[in-house]
Amino acid sequence: MKLIVPLLLLFILAGCQKTKPASDEVSQSETVSETLPILTPSMEKLGRVAMVNESARFVVLSFPIGKVAAPGQQLNVYRNEMKIGELRVTGPQRENNTVADIVAGNPNVNDEVRGD
């Protein structure tokens, strides 16, 4: 009987000890970030529209040195951070300029071009 009472107290204390399951410890901010995708647009300015030929549906693009897009590359055109068109680089390329066909939209001179 003397051994049973201390064992009962030990079991009672062990059962009352607070344990937190790993799934309950997730904060609300972690839960929100797991369920909602985070969309971060690319702000890298790859190039600019230097000239537009609307009748032939092509543009001449100007890029920083060493960043010229490769032939066949798909590019998006942005005006005021809004996507307004799509291009496909066709060439020819001369120094930091190249030619691209207009796939969609109506790009204007000085619109930004990105490869996202």
C-alpha positions in Angstrom: 0.0 0.0 0.0 2.9 2.4 0.8 4.3 1.8 -2.7 0.9 2.3 -4.5 0.3 5.9 -3.1 3.7 7.3 -4.4 3.2 5.6 -7.8 -0.3 7.0 -8.1 1.0 10.5 -7.3 3.8 10.1 -9.8 1.2 9.0 -12.6 -1.1 11.9 -11.6 1.7 14.5 -11.8 3.1 13.0 -15.1 -0.4 13.1 -16.6 -1.0 16.7 -15.6 2.2 17.9 -17.1 1.5 20.3 -20.0 2.7 19.0 -23.4 2.3 20.9 -26.6 1.9 18.9 -29.8 3.9 20.3 -32.7 0.8 21.0 -34.8 -0.8 23.2 -32.2 2.4 25.3 -31.8 2.1 26.8 -35.3 1.3 30.5 -35.0 -1.4 32.1 -37.0 1.1 34.0 -39.2 2.8 30.7 -40.1 -0.6 29.2 -41.0 -1.5 32.1 -43.3 1.9 32.0 -45.1 1.5 28.2 -45.7 -2.0 28.6 -47.2 -1.6 31.8 -49.2 0.9 31.9 -52.0 3.2 34.9 -52.0 3.5 36.5 -55.5 6.4 38.8 -55.9 6.8 40.2 -59.4 10.2 40.5 -60.9 11.4 44.1 -60.8 14.5 43.4 -62.8 14.5 45.7 -65.8 15.9 43.6 -68.6 15.6 46.2 -71.4 13.5 48.8 -73.1 11.6 49.2 -76.4 13.7 51.5 -78.6 11.5 51.5 -81.7 8.1 50.1 -82.8 7.0 49.1 -86.3 3.3 48.5 -85.9 2.6 47.6 -89.5 5.2 44.8 -89.5 4.5 43.9 -85.8 8.1 44.0 -84.6 10.1 46.1 -82.1 13.8 47.0 -81.6 14.9 46.4 -78.0 17.7 48.0 -76.2 19.5 46.2 -73.4 22.2 47.0 -70.9 25.7 45.7 -72.0 25.9 41.9 -71.4 22.1 41.5 -70.9 20.9 41.1 -74.4 18.1 38.5 -74.8 18.8 35.4 -76.8 16.9 34.5 -80.0 13.7 32.6 -79.3 13.4 34.0 -75.8 9.9 35.1 -74.7 9.7 38.5 -73.1 6.9 40.5 -71.4 6.3 44.2 -71.9 5.4 46.4 -69.0 4.1 50.0 -68.8 3.7 51.6 -65.4 4.3 48.1 -63.8 1.4 46.6 -65.7 2.0 43.8 -68.2 0.7 45.1 -71.6 2.2 42.7 -74.1 4.4 39.7 -75.1 7.4 39.5 -77.4 9.5 36.8 -79.0 13.1 37.7 -79.8 14.0 36.9 -83.4 17.1 38.9 -84.1 19.2 40.1 -85.7 21.3 41.4 -82.8 23.7 44.3 -83.1 25.7 45.4 -80.0 23.1 45.9 -77.2 20.1 46.0 -79.6 18.0 43.2 -81.0 14.7 42.7 -82.8 11.6 40.9 -81.4 8.2 40.0 -82.9 5.1 41.3 -81.2 3.1 38.3 -80.0 0.5 40.2 -78.1 -0.3 43.8 -77.1 0.7 47.1 -78.4 4.1 48.1 -77.0 5.3 51.8 -77.2 8.8 53.3 -77.1 10.3 53.3 -73.6 8.1 50.4 -72.3 10.1 48.0 -70.0 10.9 44.5 -71.2 11.5 41.7 -68.7 12.1 38.0 -69.1 9.9 36.8 -66.2 
